[in-house]
Amino acid sequence: MDWVGAMGNFDKNDILAFAPPDSGRILPAQIKNELGHLIEGFTFKTGTITRKSEAFSVGYGTFENGGAVGIHL
């Protein structure tokens, strides 16, 4: 298993918003389940590498037991 980091966003005015297509970011609405799997059909960046969402998840069961993800403001 590889571990990578990606930039996220949160739109407080539209909590169901997806990240803009060319932003390379992930918004909460793009996480499809408590296991952290991402919905299909978008790309995001980890450093300079663009990755397809369907092959990745946020964390490893991060939300299954009520966990959280780090947020940097």
PDB file of N, CA, C, O and CB in Angstrom:
ATOM      1  N   MET A   1       0.839  -1.169   0.000  1.00  0.00           N
ATOM      2  CA  MET A   1       0.000   0.000   0.000  1.00  0.00           C
ATOM      3  C   MET A   1       0.888   1.239   0.000  1.00  0.00           C
ATOM      4  O   MET A   1       1.849   1.321   0.766  1.00  0.00           O
ATOM      5  CB  MET A   1      -0.957  -0.006   1.211  1.00  0.00           C
ATOM      6  N   ASP A   2       0.566   2.200  -0.860  1.00  0.00           N
ATOM      7  CA  ASP A   2       1.286   3.465  -0.906  1.00  0.00           C
ATOM      8  C   ASP A   2       0.519   4.510  -0.111  1.00  0.00           C
ATOM      9  O   ASP A   2      -0.711   4.508  -0.090  1.00  0.00           O
ATOM     10  CB  ASP A   2       1.495   3.931  -2.366  1.00  0.00           C
ATOM     11  N   TRP A   3       1.244   5.386   0.532  1.00  0.00           N
ATOM     12  CA  TRP A   3       0.639   6.491   1.256  1.00  0.00           C
ATOM     13  C   TRP A   3       1.019   7.785   0.544  1.00  0.00           C
ATOM     14  O   TRP A   3       2.193   8.030   0.270  1.00  0.00           O
ATOM     15  CB  TRP A   3       1.095   6.511   2.753  1.00  0.00           C
ATOM     16  N   VAL A   4       0.029   8.601   0.250  1.00  0.00           N
ATOM     17  CA  VAL A   4       0.282   9.878  -0.406  1.00  0.00           C
ATOM     18  C   VAL A   4      -0.568  10.949   0.268  1.00  0.00           C
ATOM     19  O   VAL A   4      -1.477  10.633   1.036  1.00  0.00           O
ATOM     20  CB  VAL A   4      -0.026   9.799  -1.935  1.00  0.00           C
ATOM     21  N   GLY A   5      -0.281  12.179  -0.010  1.00  0.00           N
ATOM     22  CA  GLY A   5      -1.078  13.283   0.500  1.00  0.00           C
ATOM     23  C   GLY A   5      -1.622  14.107  -0.641  1.00  0.00           C
ATOM     24  O   GLY A   5      -0.991  14.228  -1.691  1.00  0.00           O
ATOM     25  N   ALA A   6      -2.791  14.673  -0.435  1.00  0.00           N
ATOM     26  CA  ALA A   6      -3.406  15.520  -1.455  1.00  0.00           C
ATOM     27  C   ALA A   6      -4.033  16.723  -0.780  1.00  0.00           C
ATOM     28  O   ALA A   6      -4.399  16.666   0.394  1.00  0.00           O
ATOM     29  CB  ALA A   6      -4.467  14.736  -2.277  1.00  0.00           C
ATOM     30  N   MET A   7      -4.153  17.795  -1.510  1.00  0.00           N
ATOM     31  CA  MET A   7      -4.797  18.993  -0.985  1.00  0.00           C
ATOM     32  C   MET A   7      -6.307  18.837  -1.072  1.00  0.00           C
ATOM     33  O   MET A   7      -6.829  18.288  -2.042  1.00  0.00           O
ATOM     34  CB  MET A   7      -4.334  20.252  -1.750  1.00  0.00           C
ATOM     35  N   GLY A   8      -6.991  19.317  -0.068  1.00  0.00           N
ATOM     36  CA  GLY A   8      -8.446  19.275  -0.046  1.00  0.00           C
ATOM     37  C   GLY A   8      -9.016  20.674   0.013  1.00  0.00           C
ATOM     38  O   GLY A   8      -8.283  21.655   0.146  1.00  0.00           O
ATOM     39  N   ASN A   9     -10.291  20.753  -0.085  1.00  0.00           N
ATOM     40  CA  ASN A   9     -11.038  21.999   0.004  1.00  0.00           C
ATOM     41  C   ASN A   9     -12.296  21.728   0.800  1.00  0.00           C
ATOM     42  O   ASN A   9     -12.675  20.574   1.000  1.00  0.00           O
ATOM     43  CB  ASN A   9     -11.374  22.573  -1.408  1.00  0.00           C
ATOM     44  N   PHE A  10     -12.937  22.777   1.250  1.00  0.00           N
ATOM     45  CA  PHE A  10     -14.269  22.662   1.845  1.00  0.00           C
ATOM     46  C   PHE A  10     -14.994  23.946   1.531  1.00  0.00           C
ATOM     47  O   PHE A  10     -14.510  25.032   1.851  1.00  0.00           O
ATOM     48  CB  PHE A  10     -14.209  22.398   3.399  1.00  0.00           C
ATOM     49  N   ASP A  11     -16.150  23.833   0.907  1.00  0.00           N
ATOM     50  CA  ASP A  11     -16.954  25.002   0.563  1.00  0.00           C
ATOM     51  C   ASP A  11     -18.090  25.096   1.567  1.00  0.00           C
ATOM     52  O   ASP A  11     -19.083  24.380   1.439  1.00  0.00           O
ATOM     53  CB  ASP A  11     -17.499  24.916  -0.904  1.00  0.00           C
ATOM     54  N   LYS A  12     -17.967  25.959   2.556  1.00  0.00           N
ATOM     55  CA  LYS A  12     -18.982  26.055   3.605  1.00  0.00           C
ATOM     56  C   LYS A  12     -20.325  26.547   3.070  1.00  0.00           C
ATOM     57  O   LYS A  12     -21.349  26.359   3.727  1.00  0.00           O
ATOM     58  CB  LYS A  12     -18.502  26.981   4.706  1.00  0.00           C
ATOM     59  N   ASN A  13     -20.340  27.168   1.898  1.00  0.00           N
ATOM     60  CA  ASN A  13     -21.588  27.631   1.307  1.00  0.00           C
ATOM     61  C   ASN A  13     -22.285  26.546   0.490  1.00  0.00           C
ATOM     62  O   ASN A  13     -23.467  26.672   0.169  1.00  0.00           O
ATOM     63  CB  ASN A  13     -21.327  28.835   0.436  1.00  0.00           C
ATOM     64  N   ASP A  14     -21.564  25.491   0.156  1.00  0.00           N
ATOM     65  CA  ASP A  14     -22.136  24.370  -0.597  1.00  0.00           C
ATOM     66  C   ASP A  14     -21.397  23.095  -0.189  1.00  0.00           C
ATOM     67  O   ASP A  14     -20.430  22.695  -0.836  1.00  0.00           O
ATOM     68  CB  ASP A  14     -22.034  24.610  -2.153  1.00  0.00           C
ATOM     69  N   ILE A  15     -21.864  22.464   0.890  1.00  0.00           N
ATOM     70  CA  ILE A  15     -21.160  21.296   1.433  1.00  0.00           C
ATOM     71  C   ILE A  15     -21.191  20.086   0.509  1.00  0.00           C
ATOM     72  O   ILE A  15     -20.462  19.119   0.728  1.00  0.00           O
ATOM     73  CB  ILE A  15     -21.756  20.916   2.760  1.00  0.00           C
ATOM     74  N   LEU A  16     -22.035  20.133  -0.531  1.00  0.00           N
ATOM     75  CA  LEU A  16     -22.101  19.037  -1.497  1.00  0.00           C
ATOM     76  C   LEU A  16     -21.319  19.344  -2.768  1.00  0.00           C
ATOM     77  O   LEU A  16     -21.427  18.614  -3.754  1.00  0.00           O
ATOM     78  CB  LEU A  16     -23.546  18.738  -1.846  1.00  0.00           C
ATOM     79  N   ALA A  17     -20.537  20.412  -2.751  1.00  0.00           N
ATOM     80  CA  ALA A  17     -19.762  20.812  -3.931  1.00  0.00           C
ATOM     81  C   ALA A  17     -18.615  19.843  -4.192  1.00  0.00           C
ATOM     82  O   ALA A  17     -18.050  19.265  -3.263  1.00  0.00           O
ATOM     83  CB  ALA A  17     -19.214  22.234  -3.755  1.00  0.00           C
ATOM     84  N   PHE A  18     -18.283  19.676  -5.458  1.00  0.00           N
ATOM     85  CA  PHE A  18     -17.088  18.941  -5.866  1.00  0.00           C
ATOM     86  C   PHE A  18     -15.995  19.964  -6.140  1.00  0.00           C
ATOM     87  O   PHE A  18     -16.283  21.134  -6.396  1.00  0.00           O
ATOM     88  CB  PHE A  18     -17.361  18.041  -7.130  1.00  0.00           C
ATOM     89  N   ALA A  19     -14.764  19.533  -6.087  1.00  0.00           N
ATOM     90  CA  ALA A  19     -13.647  20.422  -6.412  1.00  0.00           C
ATOM     91  C   ALA A  19     -13.712  20.781  -7.893  1.00  0.00           C
ATOM     92  O   ALA A  19     -14.148  19.965  -8.705  1.00  0.00           O
ATOM     93  CB  ALA A  19     -12.278  19.756  -6.063  1.00  0.00           C
ATOM     94  N   PRO A  20     -13.288  21.979  -8.254  1.00  0.00           N
ATOM     95  CA  PRO A  20     -13.228  22.329  -9.674  1.00  0.00           C
ATOM     96  C   PRO A  20     -12.371  21.309 -10.434  1.00  0.00           C
ATOM     97  O   PRO A  20     -11.335  20.882  -9.922  1.00  0.00           O
ATOM     98  CB  PRO A  20     -12.658  23.762  -9.860  1.00  0.00           C
ATOM     99  N   PRO A  21     -12.781  20.913 -11.636  1.00  0.00           N
ATOM    100  CA  PRO A  21     -12.102  19.843 -12.377  1.00  0.00           C
ATOM    101  C   PRO A  21     -10.593  19.980 -12.526  1.00  0.00           C
ATOM    102  O   PRO A  21      -9.885  18.975 -12.461  1.00  0.00           O
ATOM    103  CB  PRO A  21     -12.683  19.754 -13.713  1.00  0.00           C
ATOM    104  N   ASP A  22     -10.092  21.156 -12.718  1.00  0.00           N
ATOM    105  CA  ASP A  22      -8.653  21.328 -12.935  1.00  0.00           C
ATOM    106  C   ASP A  22      -7.878  21.688 -11.669  1.00  0.00           C
ATOM    107  O   ASP A  22      -6.695  22.021 -11.740  1.00  0.00           O
ATOM    108  CB  ASP A  22      -8.426  22.393 -13.967  1.00  0.00           C
ATOM    109  N   SER A  23      -8.539  21.621 -10.509  1.00  0.00           N
ATOM    110  CA  SER A  23      -7.884  22.056  -9.277  1.00  0.00           C
ATOM    111  C   SER A  23      -6.942  21.008  -8.695  1.00  0.00           C
ATOM    112  O   SER A  23      -6.006  21.353  -7.974  1.00  0.00           O
ATOM    113  CB  SER A  23      -8.922  22.414  -8.254  1.00  0.00           C
ATOM    114  N   GLY A  24      -7.178  19.726  -9.002  1.00  0.00           N
ATOM    115  CA  GLY A  24      -6.358  18.667  -8.434  1.00  0.00           C
ATOM    116  C   GLY A  24      -6.644  18.403  -6.974  1.00  0.00           C
ATOM    117  O   GLY A  24      -5.849  17.751  -6.298  1.00  0.00           O
ATOM    118  N   ARG A  25      -7.766  18.895  -6.472  1.00  0.00           N
ATOM    119  CA  ARG A  25      -8.113  18.793  -5.059  1.00  0.00           C
ATOM    120  C   ARG A  25      -9.288  17.842  -4.829  1.00  0.00           C
ATOM    121  O   ARG A  25      -9.935  17.390  -5.774  1.00  0.00           O
ATOM    122  CB  ARG A  25      -8.444  20.170  -4.503  1.00  0.00           C
ATOM    123  N   ILE A  26      -9.547  17.551  -3.564  1.00  0.00           N
ATOM    124  CA  ILE A  26     -10.641  16.664  -3.160  1.00  0.00           C
ATOM    125  C   ILE A  26     -11.525  17.413  -2.168  1.00  0.00           C
ATOM    126  O   ILE A  26     -11.023  18.019  -1.221  1.00  0.00           O
ATOM    127  CB  ILE A  26     -10.095  15.331  -2.532  1.00  0.00           C
ATOM    128  N   LEU A  27     -12.843  17.373  -2.385  1.00  0.00           N
ATOM    129  CA  LEU A  27     -13.794  17.925  -1.431  1.00  0.00           C
ATOM    130  C   LEU A  27     -14.523  16.777  -0.741  1.00  0.00           C
ATOM    131  O   LEU A  27     -14.585  15.678  -1.292  1.00  0.00           O
ATOM    132  CB  LEU A  27     -14.799  18.882  -2.131  1.00  0.00           C
ATOM    133  N   PRO A  28     -15.078  17.003   0.452  1.00  0.00           N
ATOM    134  CA  PRO A  28     -15.754  15.929   1.185  1.00  0.00           C
ATOM    135  C   PRO A  28     -16.826  15.182   0.379  1.00  0.00           C
ATOM    136  O   PRO A  28     -16.989  13.975   0.557  1.00  0.00           O
ATOM    137  CB  PRO A  28     -16.381  16.497   2.414  1.00  0.00           C
ATOM    138  N   ALA A  29     -17.554  15.870  -0.496  1.00  0.00           N
ATOM    139  CA  ALA A  29     -18.609  15.220  -1.283  1.00  0.00           C
ATOM    140  C   ALA A  29     -18.042  14.184  -2.252  1.00  0.00           C
ATOM    141  O   ALA A  29     -18.797  13.380  -2.799  1.00  0.00           O
ATOM    142  CB  ALA A  29     -19.407  16.266  -2.059  1.00  0.00           C
ATOM    143  N   GLN A  30     -16.742  14.189  -2.471  1.00  0.00           N
ATOM    144  CA  GLN A  30     -16.120  13.250  -3.394  1.00  0.00           C
ATOM    145  C   GLN A  30     -15.647  11.964  -2.694  1.00  0.00           C
ATOM    146  O   GLN A  30     -15.032  11.097  -3.314  1.00  0.00           O
ATOM    147  CB  GLN A  30     -14.947  13.920  -4.090  1.00  0.00           C
ATOM    148  N   ILE A  31     -15.945  11.862  -1.403  1.00  0.00           N
ATOM    149  CA  ILE A  31     -15.666  10.643  -0.638  1.00  0.00           C
ATOM    150  C   ILE A  31     -16.979   9.875  -0.573  1.00  0.00           C
ATOM    151  O   ILE A  31     -17.978  10.390  -0.071  1.00  0.00           O
ATOM    152  CB  ILE A  31     -15.094  10.962   0.820  1.00  0.00           C
ATOM    153  N   LYS A  32     -16.979   8.630  -1.086  1.00  0.00           N
ATOM    154  CA  LYS A  32     -18.263   7.942  -1.252  1.00  0.00           C
ATOM    155  C   LYS A  32     -18.714   7.085  -0.073  1.00  0.00           C
ATOM    156  O   LYS A  32     -19.894   6.742  -0.006  1.00  0.00           O
ATOM    157  CB  LYS A  32     -18.192   7.089  -2.444  1.00  0.00           C
ATOM    158  N   ASN A  33     -17.837   6.726   0.854  1.00  0.00           N
ATOM    159  CA  ASN A  33     -18.295   5.881   1.963  1.00  0.00           C
ATOM    160  C   ASN A  33     -17.404   6.018   3.184  1.00  0.00           C
ATOM    161  O   ASN A  33     -16.401   6.731   3.166  1.00  0.00           O
ATOM    162  CB  ASN A  33     -18.347   4.424   1.530  1.00  0.00           C
ATOM    163  N   GLU A  34     -17.790   5.319   4.249  1.00  0.00           N
ATOM    164  CA  GLU A  34     -17.057   5.418   5.514  1.00  0.00           C
ATOM    165  C   GLU A  34     -15.653   4.811   5.464  1.00  0.00           C
ATOM    166  O   GLU A  34     -14.837   5.053   6.353  1.00  0.00           O
ATOM    167  CB  GLU A  34     -17.845   4.747   6.600  1.00  0.00           C
ATOM    168  N   LEU A  35     -15.379   4.030   4.433  1.00  0.00           N
ATOM    169  CA  LEU A  35     -14.034   3.491   4.265  1.00  0.00           C
ATOM    170  C   LEU A  35     -13.090   4.508   3.629  1.00  0.00           C
ATOM    171  O   LEU A  35     -11.882   4.283   3.552  1.00  0.00           O
ATOM    172  CB  LEU A  35     -14.081   2.229   3.420  1.00  0.00           C
ATOM    173  N   GLY A  36     -13.651   5.624   3.176  1.00  0.00           N
ATOM    174  CA  GLY A  36     -12.841   6.681   2.585  1.00  0.00           C
ATOM    175  C   GLY A  36     -12.625   6.549   1.093  1.00  0.00           C
ATOM    176  O   GLY A  36     -11.877   7.332   0.507  1.00  0.00           O
ATOM    177  N   HIS A  37     -13.276   5.557   0.454  1.00  0.00           N
ATOM    178  CA  HIS A  37     -13.125   5.407  -0.994  1.00  0.00           C
ATOM    179  C   HIS A  37     -13.633   6.654  -1.701  1.00  0.00           C
ATOM    180  O   HIS A  37     -14.630   7.253  -1.299  1.00  0.00           O
ATOM    181  CB  HIS A  37     -13.879   4.157  -1.499  1.00  0.00           C
ATOM    182  N   LEU A  38     -12.932   7.029  -2.754  1.00  0.00           N
ATOM    183  CA  LEU A  38     -13.330   8.197  -3.533  1.00  0.00           C
ATOM    184  C   LEU A  38     -14.289   7.788  -4.642  1.00  0.00           C
ATOM    185  O   LEU A  38     -14.214   6.675  -5.162  1.00  0.00           O
ATOM    186  CB  LEU A  38     -12.097   8.903  -4.124  1.00  0.00           C
ATOM    187  N   ILE A  39     -15.198   8.705  -5.001  1.00  0.00           N
ATOM    188  CA  ILE A  39     -16.083   8.435  -6.127  1.00  0.00           C
ATOM    189  C   ILE A  39     -15.244   8.368  -7.396  1.00  0.00           C
ATOM    190  O   ILE A  39     -14.127   8.883  -7.435  1.00  0.00           O
ATOM    191  CB  ILE A  39     -17.194   9.522  -6.247  1.00  0.00           C
ATOM    192  N   GLU A  40     -15.773   7.747  -8.412  1.00  0.00           N
ATOM    193  CA  GLU A  40     -15.055   7.616  -9.679  1.00  0.00           C
ATOM    194  C   GLU A  40     -15.216   8.863 -10.534  1.00  0.00           C
ATOM    195  O   GLU A  40     -16.159   9.636 -10.369  1.00  0.00           O
ATOM    196  CB  GLU A  40     -15.546   6.392 -10.446  1.00  0.00           C
ATOM    197  N   GLY A  41     -14.271   9.037 -11.453  1.00  0.00           N
ATOM    198  CA  GLY A  41     -14.442  10.026 -12.500  1.00  0.00           C
ATOM    199  C   GLY A  41     -13.751  11.364 -12.326  1.00  0.00           C
ATOM    200  O   GLY A  41     -14.031  12.290 -13.088  1.00  0.00           O
ATOM    201  N   PHE A  42     -12.860  11.506 -11.355  1.00  0.00           N
ATOM    202  CA  PHE A  42     -12.111  12.751 -11.272  1.00  0.00           C
ATOM    203  C   PHE A  42     -10.651  12.437 -10.981  1.00  0.00           C
ATOM    204  O   PHE A  42     -10.300  11.308 -10.639  1.00  0.00           O
ATOM    205  CB  PHE A  42     -12.701  13.684 -10.186  1.00  0.00           C
ATOM    206  N   THR A  43      -9.821  13.438 -11.120  1.00  0.00           N
ATOM    207  CA  THR A  43      -8.402  13.272 -10.821  1.00  0.00           C
ATOM    208  C   THR A  43      -8.017  14.245  -9.717  1.00  0.00           C
ATOM    209  O   THR A  43      -8.673  15.266  -9.508  1.00  0.00           O
ATOM    210  CB  THR A  43      -7.529  13.497 -12.090  1.00  0.00           C
ATOM    211  N   PHE A  44      -6.943  13.911  -9.017  1.00  0.00           N
ATOM    212  CA  PHE A  44      -6.404  14.797  -8.002  1.00  0.00           C
ATOM    213  C   PHE A  44      -4.890  14.674  -8.039  1.00  0.00           C
ATOM    214  O   PHE A  44      -4.345  13.738  -8.626  1.00  0.00           O
ATOM    215  CB  PHE A  44      -6.971  14.461  -6.585  1.00  0.00           C
ATOM    216  N   LYS A  45      -4.218  15.623  -7.410  1.00  0.00           N
ATOM    217  CA  LYS A  45      -2.758  15.629  -7.453  1.00  0.00           C
ATOM    218  C   LYS A  45      -2.163  15.298  -6.095  1.00  0.00           C
ATOM    219  O   LYS A  45      -2.652  15.741  -5.055  1.00  0.00           O
ATOM    220  CB  LYS A  45      -2.247  16.983  -7.929  1.00  0.00           C
ATOM    221  N   THR A  46      -1.110  14.518  -6.127  1.00  0.00           N
ATOM    222  CA  THR A  46      -0.268  14.290  -4.960  1.00  0.00           C
ATOM    223  C   THR A  46       1.120  14.756  -5.371  1.00  0.00           C
ATOM    224  O   THR A  46       1.827  14.073  -6.111  1.00  0.00           O
ATOM    225  CB  THR A  46      -0.278  12.763  -4.488  1.00  0.00           C
ATOM    226  N   GLY A  47       1.493  15.917  -4.886  1.00  0.00           N
ATOM    227  CA  GLY A  47       2.724  16.536  -5.365  1.00  0.00           C
ATOM    228  C   GLY A  47       2.544  16.943  -6.808  1.00  0.00           C
ATOM    229  O   GLY A  47       1.675  17.756  -7.120  1.00  0.00           O
ATOM    230  N   THR A  48       3.358  16.385  -7.701  1.00  0.00           N
ATOM    231  CA  THR A  48       3.243  16.711  -9.129  1.00  0.00           C
ATOM    232  C   THR A  48       2.575  15.592  -9.921  1.00  0.00           C
ATOM    233  O   THR A  48       2.455  15.693 -11.141  1.00  0.00           O
ATOM    234  CB  THR A  48       4.619  16.999  -9.714  1.00  0.00           C
ATOM    235  N   ILE A  49       2.140  14.528  -9.248  1.00  0.00           N
ATOM    236  CA  ILE A  49       1.540  13.375  -9.925  1.00  0.00           C
ATOM    237  C   ILE A  49       0.017  13.497  -9.913  1.00  0.00           C
ATOM    238  O   ILE A  49      -0.582  13.713  -8.860  1.00  0.00           O
ATOM    239  CB  ILE A  49       1.982  12.048  -9.252  1.00  0.00           C
ATOM    240  N   THR A  50      -0.608  13.357 -11.086  1.00  0.00           N
ATOM    241  CA  THR A  50      -2.062  13.351 -11.196  1.00  0.00           C
ATOM    242  C   THR A  50      -2.540  11.907 -11.112  1.00  0.00           C
ATOM    243  O   THR A  50      -2.045  11.034 -11.826  1.00  0.00           O
ATOM    244  CB  THR A  50      -2.537  14.026 -12.526  1.00  0.00           C
ATOM    245  N   ARG A  51      -3.515  11.665 -10.224  1.00  0.00           N
ATOM    246  CA  ARG A  51      -4.008  10.303  -9.989  1.00  0.00           C
ATOM    247  C   ARG A  51      -5.509  10.213 -10.251  1.00  0.00           C
ATOM    248  O   ARG A  51      -6.234  11.195 -10.093  1.00  0.00           O
ATOM    249  CB  ARG A  51      -3.698   9.859  -8.548  1.00  0.00           C
ATOM    250  N   LYS A  52      -5.970   9.020 -10.655  1.00  0.00           N
ATOM    251  CA  LYS A  52      -7.392   8.783 -10.889  1.00  0.00           C
ATOM    252  C   LYS A  52      -8.062   8.403  -9.573  1.00  0.00           C
ATOM    253  O   LYS A  52      -7.558   7.556  -8.836  1.00  0.00           O
ATOM    254  CB  LYS A  52      -7.605   7.672 -11.955  1.00  0.00           C
ATOM    255  N   SER A  53      -9.177   9.021  -9.287  1.00  0.00           N
ATOM    256  CA  SER A  53      -9.849   8.862  -8.002  1.00  0.00           C
ATOM    257  C   SER A  53     -10.268   7.432  -7.678  1.00  0.00           C
ATOM    258  O   SER A  53     -10.198   7.021  -6.520  1.00  0.00           O
ATOM    259  CB  SER A  53     -11.046   9.732  -7.968  1.00  0.00           C
ATOM    260  N   GLU A  54     -10.698   6.671  -8.673  1.00  0.00           N
ATOM    261  CA  GLU A  54     -11.243   5.336  -8.403  1.00  0.00           C
ATOM    262  C   GLU A  54     -10.221   4.366  -7.819  1.00  0.00           C
ATOM    263  O   GLU A  54     -10.601   3.309  -7.316  1.00  0.00           O
ATOM    264  CB  GLU A  54     -11.802   4.756  -9.669  1.00  0.00           C
ATOM    265  N   ALA A  55      -8.959   4.695  -7.873  1.00  0.00           N
ATOM    266  CA  ALA A  55      -7.920   3.800  -7.365  1.00  0.00           C
ATOM    267  C   ALA A  55      -7.456   4.165  -5.950  1.00  0.00           C
ATOM    268  O   ALA A  55      -6.531   3.542  -5.427  1.00  0.00           O
ATOM    269  CB  ALA A  55      -6.734   3.814  -8.306  1.00  0.00           C
ATOM    270  N   PHE A  56      -8.096   5.181  -5.316  1.00  0.00           N
ATOM    271  CA  PHE A  56      -7.599   5.668  -4.037  1.00  0.00           C
ATOM    272  C   PHE A  56      -8.705   5.892  -3.017  1.00  0.00           C
ATOM    273  O   PHE A  56      -9.891   5.940  -3.343  1.00  0.00           O
ATOM    274  CB  PHE A  56      -6.842   6.944  -4.241  1.00  0.00           C
ATOM    275  N   SER A  57      -8.270   6.026  -1.771  1.00  0.00           N
ATOM    276  CA  SER A  57      -9.191   6.356  -0.687  1.00  0.00           C
ATOM    277  C   SER A  57      -8.523   7.375   0.227  1.00  0.00           C
ATOM    278  O   SER A  57      -7.310   7.577   0.184  1.00  0.00           O
ATOM    279  CB  SER A  57      -9.607   5.079   0.111  1.00  0.00           C
ATOM    280  N   VAL A  58      -9.345   8.009   1.050  1.00  0.00           N
ATOM    281  CA  VAL A  58      -8.844   8.926   2.066  1.00  0.00           C
ATOM    282  C   VAL A  58      -8.624   8.089   3.315  1.00  0.00           C
ATOM    283  O   VAL A  58      -9.574   7.567   3.898  1.00  0.00           O
ATOM    284  CB  VAL A  58      -9.842  10.134   2.330  1.00  0.00           C
ATOM    285  N   GLY A  59      -7.383   7.966   3.718  1.00  0.00           N
ATOM    286  CA  GLY A  59      -7.084   7.160   4.895  1.00  0.00           C
ATOM    287  C   GLY A  59      -7.273   5.678   4.642  1.00  0.00           C
ATOM    288  O   GLY A  59      -7.389   5.233   3.500  1.00  0.00           O
ATOM    289  N   TYR A  60      -7.303   4.926   5.723  1.00  0.00           N
ATOM    290  CA  TYR A  60      -7.491   3.476   5.658  1.00  0.00           C
ATOM    291  C   TYR A  60      -8.552   3.137   6.688  1.00  0.00           C
ATOM    292  O   TYR A  60      -8.240   2.825   7.837  1.00  0.00           O
ATOM    293  CB  TYR A  60      -6.141   2.683   5.923  1.00  0.00           C
ATOM    294  N   GLY A  61      -9.829   3.201   6.262  1.00  0.00           N
ATOM    295  CA  GLY A  61     -10.940   3.017   7.200  1.00  0.00           C
ATOM    296  C   GLY A  61     -11.090   4.201   8.141  1.00  0.00           C
ATOM    297  O   GLY A  61     -11.632   4.062   9.238  1.00  0.00           O
ATOM    298  N   THR A  62     -10.612   5.363   7.718  1.00  0.00           N
ATOM    299  CA  THR A  62     -10.568   6.558   8.557  1.00  0.00           C
ATOM    300  C   THR A  62     -11.910   6.915   9.189  1.00  0.00           C
ATOM    301  O   THR A  62     -11.958   7.262  10.369  1.00  0.00           O
ATOM    302  CB  THR A  62     -10.082   7.717   7.749  1.00  0.00           C
ATOM    303  N   PHE A  63     -12.988   6.837   8.435  1.00  0.00           N
ATOM    304  CA  PHE A  63     -14.281   7.302   8.923  1.00  0.00           C
ATOM    305  C   PHE A  63     -15.116   6.182   9.537  1.00  0.00           C
ATOM    306  O   PHE A  63     -16.148   6.451  10.151  1.00  0.00           O
ATOM    307  CB  PHE A  63     -15.050   7.947   7.798  1.00  0.00           C
ATOM    308  N   GLU A  64     -14.695   4.956   9.384  1.00  0.00           N
ATOM    309  CA  GLU A  64     -15.478   3.802   9.808  1.00  0.00           C
ATOM    310  C   GLU A  64     -15.803   3.837  11.308  1.00  0.00           C
ATOM    311  O   GLU A  64     -16.906   3.472  11.716  1.00  0.00           O
ATOM    312  CB  GLU A  64     -14.729   2.522   9.472  1.00  0.00           C
ATOM    313  N   ASN A  65     -14.857   4.271  12.110  1.00  0.00           N
ATOM    314  CA  ASN A  65     -15.074   4.334  13.558  1.00  0.00           C
ATOM    315  C   ASN A  65     -15.167   5.778  14.061  1.00  0.00           C
ATOM    316  O   ASN A  65     -14.871   6.064  15.221  1.00  0.00           O
ATOM    317  CB  ASN A  65     -13.948   3.605  14.288  1.00  0.00           C
ATOM    318  N   GLY A  66     -15.582   6.672  13.174  1.00  0.00           N
ATOM    319  CA  GLY A  66     -15.758   8.067  13.558  1.00  0.00           C
ATOM    320  C   GLY A  66     -14.475   8.862  13.563  1.00  0.00           C
ATOM    321  O   GLY A  66     -14.403   9.908  14.209  1.00  0.00           O
ATOM    322  N   GLY A  67     -13.457   8.394  12.858  1.00  0.00           N
ATOM    323  CA  GLY A  67     -12.179   9.116  12.801  1.00  0.00           C
ATOM    324  C   GLY A  67     -12.268  10.389  11.997  1.00  0.00           C
ATOM    325  O   GLY A  67     -13.313  10.705  11.428  1.00  0.00           O
ATOM    326  N   ALA A  68     -11.193  11.103  11.950  1.00  0.00           N
ATOM    327  CA  ALA A  68     -11.155  12.370  11.227  1.00  0.00           C
ATOM    328  C   ALA A  68      -9.895  12.443  10.378  1.00  0.00           C
ATOM    329  O   ALA A  68      -8.981  11.629  10.506  1.00  0.00           O
ATOM    330  CB  ALA A  68     -11.218  13.563  12.205  1.00  0.00           C
ATOM    331  N   VAL A  69      -9.880  13.430   9.520  1.00  0.00           N
ATOM    332  CA  VAL A  69      -8.724  13.682   8.668  1.00  0.00           C
ATOM    333  C   VAL A  69      -8.129  15.007   9.128  1.00  0.00           C
ATOM    334  O   VAL A  69      -8.862  15.898   9.557  1.00  0.00           O
ATOM    335  CB  VAL A  69      -9.115  13.714   7.130  1.00  0.00           C
ATOM    336  N   GLY A  70      -6.819  15.144   9.044  1.00  0.00           N
ATOM    337  CA  GLY A  70      -6.187  16.393   9.434  1.00  0.00           C
ATOM    338  C   GLY A  70      -6.616  17.540   8.539  1.00  0.00           C
ATOM    339  O   GLY A  70      -6.757  17.373   7.328  1.00  0.00           O
ATOM    340  N   ILE A  71      -6.821  18.690   9.129  1.00  0.00           N
ATOM    341  CA  ILE A  71      -7.221  19.870   8.366  1.00  0.00           C
ATOM    342  C   ILE A  71      -6.205  20.974   8.652  1.00  0.00           C
ATOM    343  O   ILE A  71      -5.871  21.238   9.807  1.00  0.00           O
ATOM    344  CB  ILE A  71      -8.684  20.328   8.734  1.00  0.00           C
ATOM    345  N   HIS A  72      -5.727  21.605   7.608  1.00  0.00           N
ATOM    346  CA  HIS A  72      -4.800  22.726   7.745  1.00  0.00           C
ATOM    347  C   HIS A  72      -5.498  23.982   7.260  1.00  0.00           C
ATOM    348  O   HIS A  72      -5.949  24.034   6.115  1.00  0.00           O
ATOM    349  CB  HIS A  72      -3.478  22.477   6.951  1.00  0.00           C
ATOM    350  N   LEU A  73      -5.594  24.978   8.095  1.00  0.00           N
ATOM    351  CA  LEU A  73      -6.269  26.231   7.715  1.00  0.00           C
ATOM    352  C   LEU A  73      -5.269  27.296   7.387  1.00  0.00           C
ATOM    353  O   LEU A  73      -5.649  28.416   7.047  1.00  0.00           O
ATOM    354  CB  LEU A  73      -7.189  26.718   8.825  1.00  0.00           C
TER     355      LEU A  73
END
